[in-house]
Amino acid sequence: MNVLEILSITRDVVLILIGVFALLILILVVRVLLKLNKVLDGSVGSIKRSSKNLEAILKLVLDALVRPLIPTFTFYSGVKAFYRAVNRYWNRKP
């Protein structure tokens, strides 16, 4: 065997080992991604449930607190505008 044959065989063995190593890494990455998918799927479901609960709470607060205040603030704004209009009318110069 000469040096070129030894280098050729060594190159082939190294390429085969790199291919096997790459295949093992690919299998490992796929397994990690599948496990991560399971974990995230449970987390996403939990986040969806939490957001629905938060939405229900906000709707309850809106119905109980904010909606009754809207007519009150509207009436207050109207009275304030009327007061300013009357003051402008009485304080204008002829």
Backbone atoms as SQL, in Angstrom:
CREATE TABLE atoms (id INTEGER PRIMARY KEY, chain TEXT, resi INTEGER, resn TEXT, atom TEXT, x REAL, y REAL, z REAL);
INSERT INTO atoms VALUES
  (1, 'A', 1, 'MET', 'N', 0.840, -1.178, 0.000),
  (2, 'A', 1, 'MET', 'CA', 0.000, 0.000, 0.000),
  (3, 'A', 1, 'MET', 'C', 0.887, 1.245, 0.000),
  (4, 'A', 2, 'ASN', 'N', 0.519, 2.145, -0.849),
  (5, 'A', 2, 'ASN', 'CA', 1.289, 3.381, -0.857),
  (6, 'A', 2, 'ASN', 'C', 0.528, 4.452, -0.071),
  (7, 'A', 3, 'VAL', 'N', 1.103, 5.599, 0.019),
  (8, 'A', 3, 'VAL', 'CA', 0.566, 6.699, 0.830),
  (9, 'A', 3, 'VAL', 'C', -0.771, 7.189, 0.255),
  (10, 'A', 4, 'LEU', 'N', -0.919, 7.233, -1.036),
  (11, 'A', 4, 'LEU', 'CA', -2.163, 7.714, -1.640),
  (12, 'A', 4, 'LEU', 'C', -3.330, 6.787, -1.322),
  (13, 'A', 5, 'GLU', 'N', -3.102, 5.504, -1.300),
  (14, 'A', 5, 'GLU', 'CA', -4.162, 4.558, -0.955),
  (15, 'A', 5, 'GLU', 'C', -4.559, 4.713, 0.513),
  (16, 'A', 6, 'ILE', 'N', -3.559, 4.889, 1.380),
  (17, 'A', 6, 'ILE', 'CA', -3.850, 5.080, 2.812),
  (18, 'A', 6, 'ILE', 'C', -4.645, 6.366, 3.021),
  (19, 'A', 7, 'LEU', 'N', -4.248, 7.446, 2.359),
  (20, 'A', 7, 'LEU', 'CA', -4.991, 8.717, 2.463),
  (21, 'A', 7, 'LEU', 'C', -6.409, 8.565, 1.906),
  (22, 'A', 8, 'SER', 'N', -6.564, 7.836, 0.837),
  (23, 'A', 8, 'SER', 'CA', -7.877, 7.627, 0.238),
  (24, 'A', 8, 'SER', 'C', -8.780, 6.832, 1.180),
  (25, 'A', 9, 'ILE', 'N', -8.249, 5.781, 1.778),
  (26, 'A', 9, 'ILE', 'CA', -9.024, 4.976, 2.727),
  (27, 'A', 9, 'ILE', 'C', -9.362, 5.800, 3.968),
  (28, 'A', 10, 'THR', 'N', -8.395, 6.564, 4.455),
  (29, 'A', 10, 'THR', 'CA', -8.619, 7.417, 5.636),
  (30, 'A', 10, 'THR', 'C', -9.702, 8.455, 5.332),
  (31, 'A', 11, 'ARG', 'N', -9.634, 9.046, 4.151),
  (32, 'A', 11, 'ARG', 'CA', -10.643, 10.040, 3.761),
  (33, 'A', 11, 'ARG', 'C', -12.031, 9.407, 3.729),
  (34, 'A', 12, 'ASP', 'N', -12.138, 8.222, 3.154),
  (35, 'A', 12, 'ASP', 'CA', -13.428, 7.534, 3.069),
  (36, 'A', 12, 'ASP', 'C', -13.977, 7.201, 4.459),
  (37, 'A', 13, 'VAL', 'N', -13.109, 6.726, 5.356),
  (38, 'A', 13, 'VAL', 'CA', -13.536, 6.395, 6.722),
  (39, 'A', 13, 'VAL', 'C', -13.992, 7.650, 7.457),
  (40, 'A', 14, 'VAL', 'N', -13.238, 8.752, 7.295),
  (41, 'A', 14, 'VAL', 'CA', -13.622, 10.005, 7.951),
  (42, 'A', 14, 'VAL', 'C', -14.958, 10.506, 7.410),
  (43, 'A', 15, 'LEU', 'N', -15.170, 10.423, 6.105),
  (44, 'A', 15, 'LEU', 'CA', -16.450, 10.846, 5.529),
  (45, 'A', 15, 'LEU', 'C', -17.604, 9.994, 6.031),
  (46, 'A', 16, 'ILE', 'N', -17.380, 8.700, 6.157),
  (47, 'A', 16, 'ILE', 'CA', -18.421, 7.812, 6.686),
  (48, 'A', 16, 'ILE', 'C', -18.718, 8.159, 8.141),
  (49, 'A', 17, 'LEU', 'N', -17.673, 8.412, 8.950),
  (50, 'A', 17, 'LEU', 'CA', -17.886, 8.777, 10.356),
  (51, 'A', 17, 'LEU', 'C', -18.614, 10.114, 10.477),
  (52, 'A', 18, 'ILE', 'N', -18.275, 11.057, 9.631),
  (53, 'A', 18, 'ILE', 'CA', -18.971, 12.357, 9.659),
  (54, 'A', 18, 'ILE', 'C', -20.442, 12.168, 9.276),
  (55, 'A', 19, 'GLY', 'N', -20.718, 11.332, 8.288),
  (56, 'A', 19, 'GLY', 'CA', -22.100, 11.052, 7.901),
  (57, 'A', 19, 'GLY', 'C', -22.886, 10.399, 9.020),
  (58, 'A', 20, 'VAL', 'N', -22.288, 9.432, 9.704),
  (59, 'A', 20, 'VAL', 'CA', -22.950, 8.761, 10.824),
  (60, 'A', 20, 'VAL', 'C', -23.183, 9.759, 11.954),
  (61, 'A', 21, 'PHE', 'N', -22.167, 10.584, 12.238),
  (62, 'A', 21, 'PHE', 'CA', -22.298, 11.590, 13.290),
  (63, 'A', 21, 'PHE', 'C', -23.413, 12.589, 12.954),
  (64, 'A', 22, 'ALA', 'N', -23.472, 13.035, 11.695),
  (65, 'A', 22, 'ALA', 'CA', -24.523, 13.964, 11.273),
  (66, 'A', 22, 'ALA', 'C', -25.901, 13.324, 11.396),
  (67, 'A', 23, 'LEU', 'N', -26.000, 12.046, 11.056),
  (68, 'A', 23, 'LEU', 'CA', -27.270, 11.339, 11.174),
  (69, 'A', 23, 'LEU', 'C', -27.698, 11.227, 12.629),
  (70, 'A', 24, 'LEU', 'N', -26.765, 10.939, 13.522),
  (71, 'A', 24, 'LEU', 'CA', -27.081, 10.870, 14.953),
  (72, 'A', 24, 'LEU', 'C', -27.511, 12.235, 15.496),
  (73, 'A', 25, 'ILE', 'N', -26.827, 13.279, 15.082),
  (74, 'A', 25, 'ILE', 'CA', -27.214, 14.636, 15.505),
  (75, 'A', 25, 'ILE', 'C', -28.618, 14.962, 14.994),
  (76, 'A', 26, 'LEU', 'N', -28.916, 14.596, 13.762),
  (77, 'A', 26, 'LEU', 'CA', -30.249, 14.848, 13.197),
  (78, 'A', 26, 'LEU', 'C', -31.326, 14.121, 13.990),
  (79, 'A', 27, 'ILE', 'N', -31.076, 12.874, 14.334),
  (80, 'A', 27, 'ILE', 'CA', -32.035, 12.104, 15.134),
  (81, 'A', 27, 'ILE', 'C', -32.213, 12.747, 16.508),
  (82, 'A', 28, 'LEU', 'N', -31.129, 13.192, 17.111),
  (83, 'A', 28, 'LEU', 'CA', -31.205, 13.844, 18.416),
  (84, 'A', 28, 'LEU', 'C', -32.008, 15.142, 18.343),
  (85, 'A', 29, 'VAL', 'N', -31.768, 15.925, 17.306),
  (86, 'A', 29, 'VAL', 'CA', -32.501, 17.192, 17.144),
  (87, 'A', 29, 'VAL', 'C', -33.991, 16.929, 16.951),
  (88, 'A', 30, 'VAL', 'N', -34.332, 15.928, 16.170),
  (89, 'A', 30, 'VAL', 'CA', -35.751, 15.603, 15.948),
  (90, 'A', 30, 'VAL', 'C', -36.410, 15.180, 17.255),
  (91, 'A', 31, 'ARG', 'N', -35.717, 14.366, 18.050),
  (92, 'A', 31, 'ARG', 'CA', -36.297, 13.941, 19.334),
  (93, 'A', 31, 'ARG', 'C', -36.499, 15.122, 20.270),
  (94, 'A', 32, 'VAL', 'N', -35.510, 16.018, 20.316),
  (95, 'A', 32, 'VAL', 'CA', -35.631, 17.200, 21.183),
  (96, 'A', 32, 'VAL', 'C', -36.783, 18.077, 20.712),
  (97, 'A', 33, 'LEU', 'N', -36.918, 18.252, 19.413),
  (98, 'A', 33, 'LEU', 'CA', -38.016, 19.073, 18.895),
  (99, 'A', 33, 'LEU', 'C', -39.381, 18.449, 19.181),
  (100, 'A', 34, 'LEU', 'N', -39.474, 17.134, 19.103),
  (101, 'A', 34, 'LEU', 'CA', -40.743, 16.476, 19.417),
  (102, 'A', 34, 'LEU', 'C', -41.100, 16.635, 20.889),
  (103, 'A', 35, 'LYS', 'N', -40.108, 16.494, 21.766),
  (104, 'A', 35, 'LYS', 'CA', -40.379, 16.701, 23.193),
  (105, 'A', 35, 'LYS', 'C', -40.737, 18.158, 23.473),
  (106, 'A', 36, 'LEU', 'N', -40.037, 19.064, 22.817),
  (107, 'A', 36, 'LEU', 'CA', -40.336, 20.485, 22.993),
  (108, 'A', 36, 'LEU', 'C', -41.738, 20.809, 22.500),
  (109, 'A', 37, 'ASN', 'N', -42.150, 20.159, 21.422),
  (110, 'A', 37, 'ASN', 'CA', -43.504, 20.357, 20.902),
  (111, 'A', 37, 'ASN', 'C', -44.548, 19.912, 21.922),
  (112, 'A', 38, 'LYS', 'N', -44.304, 18.785, 22.574),
  (113, 'A', 38, 'LYS', 'CA', -45.251, 18.315, 23.590),
  (114, 'A', 38, 'LYS', 'C', -45.331, 19.300, 24.751),
  (115, 'A', 39, 'VAL', 'N', -44.184, 19.795, 25.189),
  (116, 'A', 39, 'VAL', 'CA', -44.160, 20.743, 26.309),
  (117, 'A', 39, 'VAL', 'C', -44.852, 22.037, 25.918),
  (118, 'A', 40, 'LEU', 'N', -44.530, 22.546, 24.725),
  (119, 'A', 40, 'LEU', 'CA', -45.142, 23.800, 24.292),
  (120, 'A', 40, 'LEU', 'C', -46.629, 23.652, 24.024),
  (121, 'A', 41, 'ASP', 'N', -47.042, 22.487, 23.553),
  (122, 'A', 41, 'ASP', 'CA', -48.468, 22.268, 23.302),
  (123, 'A', 41, 'ASP', 'C', -49.250, 22.381, 24.607),
  (124, 'A', 42, 'GLY', 'N', -48.724, 21.810, 25.669),
  (125, 'A', 42, 'GLY', 'CA', -49.374, 21.943, 26.970),
  (126, 'A', 42, 'GLY', 'C', -49.351, 23.375, 27.462),
  (127, 'A', 43, 'SER', 'N', -48.245, 24.075, 27.214),
  (128, 'A', 43, 'SER', 'CA', -48.145, 25.471, 27.636),
  (129, 'A', 43, 'SER', 'C', -49.095, 26.353, 26.856),
  (130, 'A', 44, 'VAL', 'N', -49.209, 26.102, 25.566),
  (131, 'A', 44, 'VAL', 'CA', -50.119, 26.903, 24.741),
  (132, 'A', 44, 'VAL', 'C', -51.554, 26.695, 25.194),
  (133, 'A', 45, 'GLY', 'N', -51.909, 25.468, 25.519),
  (134, 'A', 45, 'GLY', 'CA', -53.260, 25.210, 26.028),
  (135, 'A', 45, 'GLY', 'C', -53.503, 25.939, 27.338),
  (136, 'A', 46, 'SER', 'N', -52.497, 25.956, 28.188),
  (137, 'A', 46, 'SER', 'CA', -52.611, 26.671, 29.453),
  (138, 'A', 46, 'SER', 'C', -52.744, 28.175, 29.221),
  (139, 'A', 47, 'ILE', 'N', -51.982, 28.696, 28.271),
  (140, 'A', 47, 'ILE', 'CA', -52.067, 30.129, 27.965),
  (141, 'A', 47, 'ILE', 'C', -53.437, 30.468, 27.392),
  (142, 'A', 48, 'LYS', 'N', -53.978, 29.594, 26.549),
  (143, 'A', 48, 'LYS', 'CA', -55.316, 29.845, 25.994),
  (144, 'A', 48, 'LYS', 'C', -56.366, 29.866, 27.094),
  (145, 'A', 49, 'ARG', 'N', -56.269, 28.916, 28.033),
  (146, 'A', 49, 'ARG', 'CA', -57.237, 28.898, 29.146),
  (147, 'A', 49, 'ARG', 'C', -57.092, 30.155, 29.995),
  (148, 'A', 50, 'SER', 'N', -55.858, 30.569, 30.254),
  (149, 'A', 50, 'SER', 'CA', -55.636, 31.771, 31.060),
  (150, 'A', 50, 'SER', 'C', -56.189, 33.007, 30.367),
  (151, 'A', 51, 'SER', 'N', -55.980, 33.093, 29.064),
  (152, 'A', 51, 'SER', 'CA', -56.480, 34.260, 28.339),
  (153, 'A', 51, 'SER', 'C', -58.002, 34.283, 28.322),
  (154, 'A', 52, 'LYS', 'N', -58.633, 33.130, 28.225),
  (155, 'A', 52, 'LYS', 'CA', -60.099, 33.091, 28.274),
  (156, 'A', 52, 'LYS', 'C', -60.599, 33.515, 29.652),
  (157, 'A', 53, 'ASN', 'N', -59.902, 33.070, 30.701),
  (158, 'A', 53, 'ASN', 'CA', -60.284, 33.489, 32.049),
  (159, 'A', 53, 'ASN', 'C', -60.112, 34.992, 32.210),
  (160, 'A', 54, 'LEU', 'N', -59.001, 35.529, 31.702),
  (161, 'A', 54, 'LEU', 'CA', -58.766, 36.964, 31.794),
  (162, 'A', 54, 'LEU', 'C', -59.821, 37.736, 31.009),
  (163, 'A', 55, 'GLU', 'N', -60.195, 37.217, 29.847),
  (164, 'A', 55, 'GLU', 'CA', -61.226, 37.858, 29.044),
  (165, 'A', 55, 'GLU', 'C', -62.564, 37.876, 29.790),
  (166, 'A', 56, 'ALA', 'N', -62.886, 36.787, 30.463),
  (167, 'A', 56, 'ALA', 'CA', -64.139, 36.735, 31.232),
  (168, 'A', 56, 'ALA', 'C', -64.109, 37.718, 32.389),
  (169, 'A', 57, 'ILE', 'N', -62.970, 37.816, 33.063),
  (170, 'A', 57, 'ILE', 'CA', -62.840, 38.764, 34.181),
  (171, 'A', 57, 'ILE', 'C', -62.975, 40.194, 33.688),
  (172, 'A', 58, 'LEU', 'N', -62.310, 40.516, 32.577),
  (173, 'A', 58, 'LEU', 'CA', -62.397, 41.879, 32.038),
  (174, 'A', 58, 'LEU', 'C', -63.808, 42.217, 31.588),
  (175, 'A', 59, 'LYS', 'N', -64.509, 41.252, 31.015),
  (176, 'A', 59, 'LYS', 'CA', -65.897, 41.495, 30.617),
  (177, 'A', 59, 'LYS', 'C', -66.773, 41.748, 31.839),
  (178, 'A', 60, 'LEU', 'N', -66.534, 41.001, 32.896),
  (179, 'A', 60, 'LEU', 'CA', -67.284, 41.206, 34.130),
  (180, 'A', 60, 'LEU', 'C', -67.017, 42.593, 34.708),
  (181, 'A', 61, 'VAL', 'N', -65.746, 42.998, 34.728),
  (182, 'A', 61, 'VAL', 'CA', -65.396, 44.329, 35.237),
  (183, 'A', 61, 'VAL', 'C', -66.014, 45.398, 34.357),
  (184, 'A', 62, 'LEU', 'N', -65.955, 45.201, 33.048),
  (185, 'A', 62, 'LEU', 'CA', -66.552, 46.173, 32.135),
  (186, 'A', 62, 'LEU', 'C', -68.045, 46.303, 32.383),
  (187, 'A', 63, 'ASP', 'N', -68.727, 45.187, 32.512),
  (188, 'A', 63, 'ASP', 'CA', -70.177, 45.226, 32.731),
  (189, 'A', 63, 'ASP', 'C', -70.533, 45.807, 34.088),
  (190, 'A', 64, 'ALA', 'N', -69.744, 45.501, 35.112),
  (191, 'A', 64, 'ALA', 'CA', -70.091, 45.918, 36.470),
  (192, 'A', 64, 'ALA', 'C', -69.671, 47.351, 36.787),
  (193, 'A', 65, 'LEU', 'N', -68.525, 47.783, 36.293),
  (194, 'A', 65, 'LEU', 'CA', -67.997, 49.079, 36.694),
  (195, 'A', 65, 'LEU', 'C', -68.037, 50.140, 35.606),
  (196, 'A', 66, 'VAL', 'N', -67.578, 49.816, 34.437),
  (197, 'A', 66, 'VAL', 'CA', -67.366, 50.842, 33.423),
  (198, 'A', 66, 'VAL', 'C', -68.659, 51.249, 32.743),
  (199, 'A', 67, 'ARG', 'N', -69.484, 50.301, 32.378),
  (200, 'A', 67, 'ARG', 'CA', -70.711, 50.650, 31.650),
  (201, 'A', 67, 'ARG', 'C', -71.639, 51.568, 32.437),
  (202, 'A', 68, 'PRO', 'N', -71.821, 51.387, 33.757),
  (203, 'A', 68, 'PRO', 'CA', -72.657, 52.356, 34.479),
  (204, 'A', 68, 'PRO', 'C', -72.029, 53.750, 34.565),
  (205, 'A', 69, 'LEU', 'N', -70.710, 53.839, 34.468),
  (206, 'A', 69, 'LEU', 'CA', -70.052, 55.144, 34.561),
  (207, 'A', 69, 'LEU', 'C', -70.148, 55.953, 33.276),
  (208, 'A', 70, 'ILE', 'N', -70.341, 55.304, 32.150),
  (209, 'A', 70, 'ILE', 'CA', -70.380, 56.008, 30.871),
  (210, 'A', 70, 'ILE', 'C', -71.514, 57.042, 30.827),
  (211, 'A', 71, 'PRO', 'N', -72.748, 56.697, 31.185),
  (212, 'A', 71, 'PRO', 'CA', -73.791, 57.734, 31.173),
  (213, 'A', 71, 'PRO', 'C', -73.505, 58.865, 32.170),
  (214, 'A', 72, 'THR', 'N', -72.908, 58.528, 33.304),
  (215, 'A', 72, 'THR', 'CA', -72.598, 59.558, 34.302),
  (216, 'A', 72, 'THR', 'C', -71.594, 60.550, 33.740),
  (217, 'A', 73, 'PHE', 'N', -70.526, 60.060, 33.144),
  (218, 'A', 73, 'PHE', 'CA', -69.524, 60.964, 32.587),
  (219, 'A', 73, 'PHE', 'C', -70.062, 61.718, 31.375),
  (220, 'A', 74, 'THR', 'N', -70.939, 61.109, 30.617),
  (221, 'A', 74, 'THR', 'CA', -71.555, 61.799, 29.490),
  (222, 'A', 74, 'THR', 'C', -72.418, 62.952, 29.983),
  (223, 'A', 75, 'PHE', 'N', -73.214, 62.698, 31.010),
  (224, 'A', 75, 'PHE', 'CA', -74.044, 63.758, 31.594),
  (225, 'A', 75, 'PHE', 'C', -73.170, 64.874, 32.146),
  (226, 'A', 76, 'TYR', 'N', -72.083, 64.516, 32.837),
  (227, 'A', 76, 'TYR', 'CA', -71.167, 65.508, 33.405),
  (228, 'A', 76, 'TYR', 'C', -70.537, 66.359, 32.297),
  (229, 'A', 77, 'SER', 'N', -70.142, 65.748, 31.204),
  (230, 'A', 77, 'SER', 'CA', -69.552, 66.496, 30.092),
  (231, 'A', 77, 'SER', 'C', -70.571, 67.443, 29.482),
  (232, 'A', 78, 'GLY', 'N', -71.808, 66.982, 29.372),
  (233, 'A', 78, 'GLY', 'CA', -72.861, 67.841, 28.832),
  (234, 'A', 78, 'GLY', 'C', -73.132, 69.033, 29.728),
  (235, 'A', 79, 'VAL', 'N', -73.184, 68.802, 31.037),
  (236, 'A', 79, 'VAL', 'CA', -73.421, 69.901, 31.982),
  (237, 'A', 79, 'VAL', 'C', -72.269, 70.895, 31.928),
  (238, 'A', 80, 'LYS', 'N', -71.048, 70.393, 31.847),
  (239, 'A', 80, 'LYS', 'CA', -69.873, 71.263, 31.787),
  (240, 'A', 80, 'LYS', 'C', -69.887, 72.101, 30.510),
  (241, 'A', 81, 'ALA', 'N', -70.248, 71.500, 29.386),
  (242, 'A', 81, 'ALA', 'CA', -70.321, 72.233, 28.122),
  (243, 'A', 81, 'ALA', 'C', -71.430, 73.285, 28.175),
  (244, 'A', 82, 'PHE', 'N', -72.560, 72.915, 28.774),
  (245, 'A', 82, 'PHE', 'CA', -73.658, 73.877, 28.907),
  (246, 'A', 82, 'PHE', 'C', -73.236, 75.047, 29.785),
  (247, 'A', 83, 'TYR', 'N', -72.542, 74.772, 30.891),
  (248, 'A', 83, 'TYR', 'CA', -72.072, 75.818, 31.799),
  (249, 'A', 83, 'TYR', 'C', -71.114, 76.761, 31.079),
  (250, 'A', 84, 'ARG', 'N', -70.187, 76.220, 30.286),
  (251, 'A', 84, 'ARG', 'CA', -69.249, 77.068, 29.540),
  (252, 'A', 84, 'ARG', 'C', -69.990, 77.921, 28.521),
  (253, 'A', 85, 'ALA', 'N', -70.975, 77.338, 27.856),
  (254, 'A', 85, 'ALA', 'CA', -71.734, 78.098, 26.857),
  (255, 'A', 85, 'ALA', 'C', -72.503, 79.234, 27.508),
  (256, 'A', 86, 'VAL', 'N', -73.130, 78.962, 28.651),
  (257, 'A', 86, 'VAL', 'CA', -73.873, 80.013, 29.356),
  (258, 'A', 86, 'VAL', 'C', -72.917, 81.095, 29.835),
  (259, 'A', 87, 'ASN', 'N', -71.758, 80.712, 30.374),
  (260, 'A', 87, 'ASN', 'CA', -70.787, 81.713, 30.826),
  (261, 'A', 87, 'ASN', 'C', -70.294, 82.579, 29.668),
  (262, 'A', 88, 'ARG', 'N', -70.043, 81.958, 28.511),
  (263, 'A', 88, 'ARG', 'CA', -69.607, 82.737, 27.352),
  (264, 'A', 88, 'ARG', 'C', -70.712, 83.723, 26.920),
  (265, 'A', 89, 'TYR', 'N', -71.941, 83.243, 26.996),
  (266, 'A', 89, 'TYR', 'CA', -73.069, 84.103, 26.588),
  (267, 'A', 89, 'TYR', 'C', -73.193, 85.303, 27.536),
  (268, 'A', 90, 'TRP', 'N', -73.092, 85.069, 28.844),
  (269, 'A', 90, 'TRP', 'CA', -73.268, 86.144, 29.808),
  (270, 'A', 90, 'TRP', 'C', -72.054, 87.056, 29.895),
  (271, 'A', 91, 'ASN', 'N', -70.876, 86.523, 29.599),
  (272, 'A', 91, 'ASN', 'CA', -69.654, 87.324, 29.738),
  (273, 'A', 91, 'ASN', 'C', -69.205, 87.977, 28.412),
  (274, 'A', 92, 'ARG', 'N', -69.980, 87.841, 27.386),
  (275, 'A', 92, 'ARG', 'CA', -69.579, 88.444, 26.127),
  (276, 'A', 92, 'ARG', 'C', -69.813, 89.957, 26.198),
  (277, 'A', 93, 'LYS', 'N', -69.022, 90.642, 25.379),
  (278, 'A', 93, 'LYS', 'CA', -69.142, 92.105, 25.356),
  (279, 'A', 93, 'LYS', 'C', -70.045, 92.518, 24.193),
  (280, 'A', 94, 'PRO', 'N', -70.933, 93.415, 24.463),
  (281, 'A', 94, 'PRO', 'CA', -71.879, 93.830, 23.394),
  (282, 'A', 94, 'PRO', 'C', -71.246, 94.669, 22.304);
